[in-house]
Amino acid sequence: MVGTSGSGVPADVPGIHPLRLVAVTHGAPSPENREAVIRLVDAVASERPELDVSISFVDAANRDVAASLAATAEPDAVIVPLVLSAGFHVRTGLSLGLDRLGGGAQLADELGPDDRIVAVLARRLFDLGLDDDDTVVLAAAGSNDPRAVRECFETARRLGQRLGRPVTVGFIAAAIPRLPDAIEMIREVHPGTRVLVGAYLLAPGTFYDAAAGAGGDVIADPLLLPDHAAPHELVELVLARYAAVDANDWEPA
């Protein structure tokens, strides 16, 4: 399980301290959501056993994100936000948490958009038996941050390129078009076609349940599942976000 592993740095080398990778997710996770996310972080720790890898669940609805991060992270950590699009909690809450934490802590980029995510999204749809006549809607959580919304549309564009067909975006909250409206629009334009919903969601939970009831014919699994190993593409992606900070932004004290 996720925890603290050996540093891999010789004890007789002064002034060198290995970076820690702290994966941060926000919300109040269900047991299934929590297990799915932990599987991802466990896989990251297994892939890079020389790193100290940990995870922090921050309930953004009931706690100060910045204060929570400052209380759980280390001053030499790389914080990797396990979010697909960076809205308020990444751009403001986590950044403030780093300011309070001090030291050499750095914030990595959000996970999306990225072609590795698109590969998993496509695989989930193919698992449903995606046919040439099917239409696809990408269900995204939604955000009040315009940049986060644009990132969702960019993911849909990349997914459409991979599938060779248009992909419509529908948002579960905070942005438009709302998912039920997007599905209804597709049924009006393409009557009789099967509507497949791709879940641009990290793990099961309230948003996935809402997407499942939005009116599509069938919905794909989210990116992570509690009873399956994390897709290798997502493990690579977390480590890539970490490595970008490690290479460019951190200097040993």
N, C-alpha and C positions, 0 to 999 in steps of 0.2 A: 504494500500500500504506500501511498504518498507519505513522505516524511523527510528526514534529513539523512543524506548519504555522505560518504566520505568525500573529501575535497579533491583528492588526486594531486595535491600540491605538496612537495616535500616539506617536512616540518622545519628544516634548517634553512629555508629560504626566507629571509626577513622581508617584511614590507609587502608581501604578496598575499592577497586574500581572494579566494575564488568568488565569482558572482553567484548569487542565489537567484533562482527563477521562482517567482511567486505568481501563480495563475490566480486571477481574481475574477469572480463572477458575481453578479448582483441579482437580487430578488430573494424570494422566500421559496427555496426549491422543495418540490415534492420528493419523497424517497426515491422515485424512479429517476427524476431529474438529477438529483444529487449523485446517485450511483453512476449514471451515464457520464456525467462530467468527471467524476473521480476516475473512471476507467481511462479517459483521455489523459489525465494528468499522471496516472500510474504508468501509462505507456510512454509518456515523455520521460519520466524518471528512469524507466528501464532502458530507454534508448540512449540516455546520457547519464550513466551511473556516477560519473565524476562530479555532477552538479548537485547542489542542495536544492531540491524541488519541493515546493509546498503549494497548498491551495488555500484561498480565503473566500468564503461565501459572505457577501455583504448584503444584508436586507436593506435595500435602498429606501423602502417605504417607511421603515421604522427607525433607521439609524443614520447618522451622519456618515456619508461615504468616506469623506476625507479623514474624519477621526478614526473610523474603523480601520482604514488602511494604515494609518500612522501607528495604530496600536498593534497590528499583526505583522507588518513587514519589517525587513531589516534595512539599515541605512545603506547597504551596498547591493540591494536587490535590483533585479530587472523585473518590473511588473508587467506581466503579459495579460491584458484584458481579454477574457474569453467572451467577447461579444463580436457579432458579425458586422455591425455598423456602429460607429462611434457617435453616440448622442451625448446628452448632457453628462451622464455619469462618468464617461471617459474624459471628455474635454474639460470638464469643470471639477467634478468630485474627485477623481483620481489624481488630477494635476494638483489640486489643493492638498490632497493627502501627501504627495511627494514633498511639497513645500514644508509641511509640518514634520515630515520624517527627517528631512535634511540629509546630510552625507552625500554619497554618490549615487543614490537610487535614481533609476531612470524608468520612464514609461515607454513601453513598446507600442507599436501600432496595433490597431484592432485587426481582427482576423480577415475581414473582407474589405473590398472584393478581392477575390483571388481565384485563379483557375483550378487550384486544388479543391476548393469548395465546390466549384462548378462540376468537377469530375464526380464528386460524391452525390451531388444533386441529380446529375444525369443517371448515375447508377441506380439510385433509389427509384427513379421513374421507370427505367428499363425493368426493374424488378417487378413493377406492376404490369408489365406486358405492354408498354407504350407502343401504339400502333400509328401508322401513317395518317389515319383519319382523326386521331385524338387531338384535342386542344389542351394547352398547358397554361395553368395559372400558377405563379410563384407567390406563395403566402409568406409575407414578411411581417414582423412584429409591428413596425411603424415607429415613428419618432417625430417630435416637434422640431428637430434639428434638420434644416433643409439639406445639409451635406449628407447626413445619414440616409435621408430619403433618396438622394441622387445615387448613393452607393448601392441601394437596393435595385434601382433601375439599371445600373451598370451590371449587376450580377445577372439580372434577367436578360440583358442584351447578350452577355457571354454565354449564358445557358442556351439561348435561342440559336446562337451560332453553332454551338456544339450539337444541338438536336436537329438543326436544319429546319426550324419552324419558328414563328413568332411565339414569344412568351409574354403573357400579360402579368403585371404586378397587381396584387391586391393586398391591402394592409389590414391587419387585425385591429389596430388602434392608432390614434393620433395623426394619421395621414390619409390622404385620399389618392385613388379610389379605395373604398373599403372592400374587403374581400368578397362579401356577398354581392355587392354591386358589380364588381368585376366579373364574377361568375354569371350573373344575370345578363350582363352585356354580351358575353360570349355566346350564351344560349340564344339570344336574339339574333346575333350576326351569323352564327353557325348552328342553326337548329338541328337537333338530332345527333350531334357529335357528342362523344364522351368527353367530359371535362375532368382532367387529371390535375390534382393540386400538388405541386411540389412544395415541401415544407422548408422554407429558408429559416429554420429554427435550429438552435444548437441541440436541444434535447427535449424530451417530453415534458409537458407541464400545462399550465392554464392556457397559454397561447396556442399550443398544439391542439388542445381540446376544442378551443373556439374555432380554429381552422377546420377541424374535422366536421364541425356542424354548420359550416358556412354554405353548403349547397352543392359542392362538387360531387361527382360520381364516385370518386375514390381519391384518397390522399396518401401520398408517399410517407414513409417513415422520416423522422427528423434525422439530422446528421449523426447524432450519437444515440445509442440505445443502451439501456441498463444491462441487458443480457447478451450483448455482443461486444467483441473487441472494438476499440476505437479504430476508424479507418486510418490506414497508414498515411494518407494524404494530410489528415488533420494533425497527426503527430508531427509530420515534417513541417507543417505550417507554423505550429506553435514554436518549434525550435528555430525556424527561420526568423520569426519575429524577435525572438530572444537574441539570435546571432547578430541581427542588424544593429541592435543597441550595443551588444558586446563589442562589435568591431569598430563602431563609429563614435560612440558617445561616452564610453567609460574609461577612466584612467585610474590605475591603482593609487591609493593614497600613499 
